[in-house]
Amino acid sequence: MADKVAIVTDSTCDLEIEILREYGIRVLPLKVIYEHEEFLDRVEITPQQVYDRMPGEIPCTSLPSPAHIWEMFNGLRQEGYTHILSMHISSGLSGTYNAVLTTAREFNDIVIEVLDSRALSLGLGIPVLEAAKTYKETLSFEATLNKAKESIGSMEVYFVLSTLEYLKKGGRIGYVAGTIGEIMQIKPIISINEEGKYFTFERVRGRKKSLQRLVQIAVDKIGQNKADVAVMHGGAVGEAKEIFEKINNLANIEDKFIGQVGPVIGVHTGPGLIGLCIRKL
């Protein structure tokens, strides 16, 4: 009998709603929390609504509750799923992965595999999509799991911010050094290390040069390889489109994506993020 596999992720994956529906991908929303109200990420609040309240109001964020995770898994079990592949934002940036892993251990009658993407945004979303495509083609849990692990292993994420203030306030600064550099308009190009935490990949002076360097990183990293590439932005669609057009001209790009990061990521990065996700094939 064929495996009946559910693909689960969280709202930081930044996949378009149409893709989620097409492949039946289930999403656990994180939360955006203000002093007197809270919202489900990407369900009850948009990125622009978060940016519009900044810098006067900077919310905090939280992971899905254990009860919500349990309800998701229990609902899938009742729907007759035999296997669940649950893929999440880097454990170095959020407690979501560990919360899902803990809840998964309560289910002994279905197979639940929980993966740490060590990434975020489409650095998570592309491996989720690859896993969903593989399941659609093969109906095999093992093939789906292997594709997910392979995609996670070949994913690289790079981004620049307008300011490091929001990363600092949210406690997500990781190994990125700031302050003195900000006064001198030094813009760190930030990546994610093997621990799943942010670090400074390179320092560039000024916004314009940092965006030019992102394009060059894509050229250098891809080289002669085939690759999937995503350009993500936080309230900076014009700049994102310019970078997307430049990368679009590279001959060996397979799948291309452009989109906006969700509210939870926006809380920690602020407006002005430009990010690049590269998956070598």
C-alpha positions in Angstrom: 0.0 0.0 0.0 1.3 3.5 -0.9 2.4 5.9 1.9 -0.1 8.7 2.6 2.2 11.5 3.4 1.4 15.0 4.7 3.9 17.8 4.3 3.9 20.4 7.1 5.8 23.6 7.5 5.5 26.9 9.3 4.5 30.4 8.1 8.1 31.6 7.8 8.4 29.5 4.6 7.1 32.4 2.4 5.5 30.1 -0.2 2.6 31.6 -2.1 -0.9 30.5 -1.0 -1.5 29.1 -4.5 1.5 26.8 -4.2 0.5 25.7 -0.7 -3.0 24.8 -1.9 -1.8 23.1 -5.1 0.4 20.6 -3.1 -1.7 20.4 0.0 1.1 21.7 2.2 -0.1 22.4 5.8 1.2 25.4 7.6 1.6 26.1 11.3 1.4 29.9 11.8 3.8 31.6 14.2 2.4 34.7 16.1 3.0 38.4 16.0 2.4 39.9 19.5 1.7 43.5 20.3 1.1 44.8 23.8 -2.7 44.5 23.7 -3.3 42.1 20.7 -1.8 39.2 18.8 -2.1 37.9 15.3 -1.4 34.7 13.5 1.5 35.2 11.0 0.3 35.6 7.4 -3.3 34.7 8.4 -4.4 37.8 10.4 -1.7 40.3 9.6 0.4 41.4 6.6 4.0 42.5 6.4 3.0 46.0 5.5 0.8 46.3 8.6 3.9 45.4 10.7 6.1 48.0 8.9 3.4 50.7 9.1 3.5 50.5 13.0 7.3 50.7 13.1 9.4 52.1 14.7 6.8 53.3 17.2 5.6 49.8 17.9 7.9 46.8 17.6 6.0 43.6 18.4 7.6 40.4 19.5 7.0 37.0 18.0 6.3 33.5 19.2 6.2 30.0 17.9 3.1 27.9 17.4 1.6 26.6 20.7 2.1 22.9 21.6 -1.7 22.6 21.5 -1.9 24.0 18.0 0.9 21.6 16.8 -0.8 18.7 18.5 -4.1 19.6 16.8 -2.4 19.7 13.4 -0.8 16.3 13.8 -3.9 14.7 15.4 -6.1 16.0 12.6 -3.8 14.5 10.0 -3.8 11.2 11.8 -7.6 11.2 11.8 -7.5 12.0 8.0 -5.7 8.7 7.5 -2.1 10.0 7.0 0.5 7.3 7.7 3.5 9.7 7.5 4.2 13.4 8.3 7.2 15.3 7.1 7.4 18.5 9.1 10.1 21.1 8.0 10.8 24.3 9.9 12.6 27.6 10.3 16.2 27.3 11.7 16.4 26.1 15.3 19.1 28.8 15.7 16.5 31.5 15.0 13.3 30.1 16.6 12.1 27.5 19.0 9.6 26.2 16.5 11.6 23.1 15.3 12.1 21.9 18.9 8.5 22.5 19.9 7.3 20.4 16.9 9.9 17.7 17.6 8.7 17.5 21.2 5.0 17.2 20.2 5.8 14.7 17.5 7.1 12.3 20.1 3.6 12.0 21.5 2.4 10.2 18.3 3.5 6.6 18.2 1.0 5.2 15.6 2.2 7.4 12.7 5.7 8.2 11.4 6.6 11.9 11.9 10.0 13.1 10.7 10.9 16.7 11.8 13.6 18.5 9.9 15.5 21.7 10.8 16.0 23.7 7.6 18.8 25.8 9.2 17.3 28.6 7.0 14.2 30.7 6.7 11.9 32.3 4.1 12.3 30.6 0.8 15.5 29.0 2.1 12.9 26.8 3.9 10.1 27.2 1.3 12.1 25.8 -1.6 13.0 22.5 0.2 9.4 22.2 1.3 8.2 22.6 -2.3 10.8 20.2 -3.6 9.6 17.6 -1.1 6.0 18.1 -2.0 6.8 17.7 -5.7 8.8 14.6 -5.1 5.9 13.0 -3.1 3.5 13.9 -5.9 5.7 12.1 -8.4 6.7 9.1 -6.3 4.1 8.6 -3.6 7.1 7.5 -1.5 7.9 8.8 2.0 11.5 7.7 1.7 12.1 9.5 -1.6 10.3 12.6 -0.2 12.4 12.7 2.9 15.6 12.2 1.0 14.8 15.0 -1.4 14.0 17.3 1.5 17.3 16.6 3.2 19.2 17.0 0.0 17.5 20.3 -0.7 18.2 21.6 2.8 21.9 20.6 2.4 22.3 22.5 -0.9 20.5 25.8 0.2 22.4 29.0 0.9 20.8 32.3 2.2 22.3 35.8 2.0 20.6 39.1 2.8 21.2 42.8 3.6 19.2 45.0 5.9 18.5 48.8 6.1 19.4 48.7 9.8 20.5 46.0 12.4 18.3 47.6 15.1 15.4 45.1 14.7 17.7 42.1 14.8 19.2 43.5 18.0 15.9 44.2 19.6 14.6 40.8 18.8 17.7 39.1 20.2 18.4 37.4 16.8 21.7 39.2 16.0 23.7 36.0 16.3 27.3 36.5 15.2 26.6 39.7 13.3 28.6 42.7 14.5 27.0 46.1 14.2 27.1 49.6 15.9 30.4 51.1 14.8 29.9 49.9 11.2 26.4 51.3 11.0 27.7 54.8 11.7 30.1 54.4 8.8 27.4 53.0 6.5 29.0 49.5 6.5 26.4 47.0 5.5 27.0 43.4 6.5 25.9 40.8 4.1 24.4 38.3 6.5 24.2 34.5 6.0 23.4 31.5 8.2 26.0 29.2 9.6 25.9 25.4 10.3 24.4 26.2 13.7 21.5 27.9 11.9 22.5 31.3 13.3 23.2 34.6 11.5 26.8 35.6 10.8 28.5 38.3 8.8 29.5 36.8 5.4 31.1 40.0 4.2 31.0 43.8 4.9 30.3 46.3 2.2 30.1 50.1 2.4 26.7 51.6 1.5 23.3 50.2 0.4 23.9 50.3 -3.4 27.2 48.4 -3.2 25.7 45.8 -0.9 22.9 45.1 -3.4 25.4 44.9 -6.2 27.5 42.4 -4.1 24.4 40.2 -3.6 24.1 39.8 -7.4 27.8 39.0 -7.6 27.5 36.4 -4.9 24.8 34.7 -6.9 27.0 34.7 -10.0 30.0 33.4 -8.0 28.1 30.7 -6.1 26.2 29.4 -9.1 29.2 29.4 -11.5 28.6 26.7 -14.1 26.1 24.8 -11.9 22.3 24.8 -12.5 20.5 26.4 -9.6 17.1 27.6 -8.2 17.2 31.2 -7.0 14.8 33.3 -5.0 14.9 37.0 -4.3 13.0 38.1 -1.2 12.3 41.5 0.2 10.8 43.3 3.2 8.9 46.3 1.9 11.5 46.9 -0.9 9.8 45.6 -4.0 11.5 48.0 -6.4 15.1 47.0 -5.4 14.0 43.3 -5.3 12.8 43.5 -8.9 16.0 45.1 -10.1 18.1 42.3 -8.5 15.7 39.7 -9.9 16.0 41.0 -13.4 19.8 40.9 -13.2 19.8 37.3 -11.9 17.1 36.3 -14.4 19.7 36.9 -17.2 22.0 34.1 -15.9 21.8 31.2 -18.3 21.7 28.3 -15.9 18.9 29.2 -13.5 16.2 26.6 -13.4 13.4 27.8 -11.1 13.1 31.5 -10.1 11.1 33.1 -7.3 10.5 36.6 -6.1 8.4 37.5 -3.1 7.9 39.3 0.2 9.0 37.9 3.6 6.2 37.4 6.0 5.3 39.4 9.1 7.3 37.4 11.7 10.5 37.7 9.7 9.6 41.4 9.1 9.4 42.0 12.9 13.1 40.9 13.3 14.5 42.5 10.1 12.4 45.7 9.7 11.6 47.3 6.3 14.3 47.3 3.6 15.5 43.6 3.7 16.7 42.2 0.4 17.5 38.5 0.5 18.8 35.8 -1.8 18.2 32.1 -1.5 20.4 29.8 -3.8 19.9 26.1 -4.2 22.6 24.5 -6.4 21.3 21.5 -8.4 
